[in-house]
Amino acid sequence: MSDQEIAEKMVEIVDEFQRQTGMPDEVADNVVRHCFRKMELIDAPAEYILLLLPDELKNACFRSWINKRTMELVKKKEAVANVQLV
């Protein structure tokens, strides 16, 4: 598979994922850079990005949700602690 074909498939993967999830361009760009770093570390062939990218996009969504949920729980815990002090 040529580099051009890989790039086109990557764009399709990211576009579809963003359409489904609303992931911002900046986050998607960071995920793509993260994938390239991972591939560089393991000396993976260029085609590997097509397997890695969808998983890393999903992982980024999960991390974002977990971080959001954690912040909500921390705020709730702080609010309860503040009420008990009064």
N, C-alpha and C positions, 0 to 999 in steps of 0.2 A: 504494500500500500504506500502510495507516495505521501510526502509531507503535506502536499496540498489537500489530498483526500482526508488525511488525518485531521487537519485543521478544520475542514468543512464539517466533518463528523462531530468534532468538539463543539463547534458553534451550534450545531443541531441539538446536541445533548444539553448544553447550557441554556439555550433558548427555550427548549421544552421544559426543563426543570424550573426556570424562572417563570414561565407561563403558569405552571401548576402551583408554584409556591409563593410567587411574588418576591423571590430573593432579589435584593438590590444588586446592581451591576458591580459595585465595589466589593461586595462579599463574594460574588461569583469570581471576580478577578483574583481575589486573594486565594480562593480555593484552587484555581488553576495554577497559580504560582506555587502553592503548597504541593500540588501534584508533581510539578516539574522538579521541585526540590527532592521529593521522595524518590522519584525516578532516577535522579542524578546520583543519589546516595547508593542505590542498589544497582546502578548501571543497567537499567531496564531498557528494552527496545522502545522505539517511539510508539509503536502500536499499543503498548501497555496503557498508555493514557486513556484509551477508549474503555478499558476495564476499570481503571482506577477512578476516573473522573466522576462517574455516576455515584459511586460509593462515597467519595469524599464530599460531594454535594449533599447527599443525605446526612452524612455525619455532621456537616456544618449546621444543617437544620436542627438536628437533634441537640447539638451543643447549645445552639441559640435558645431553643425551647427550655432546656435544662437550666441555663443561666437565668432566663426570665423567671422561671418558676422558683428558683432558689431566691432570687431577689424579692419576689412576692412573699415568700415564706419568712424571709428575714424581716421585711417591713411589718408583716403581721405580728411576728414575735416581739418586735420592738414596740409596736403599738400596744400590745397586751401588757408588756412590762411597764410602759408609761402609765397606763390606766391603773395598774396595781399600786404604783407609787403614790398616786393621788389620794 
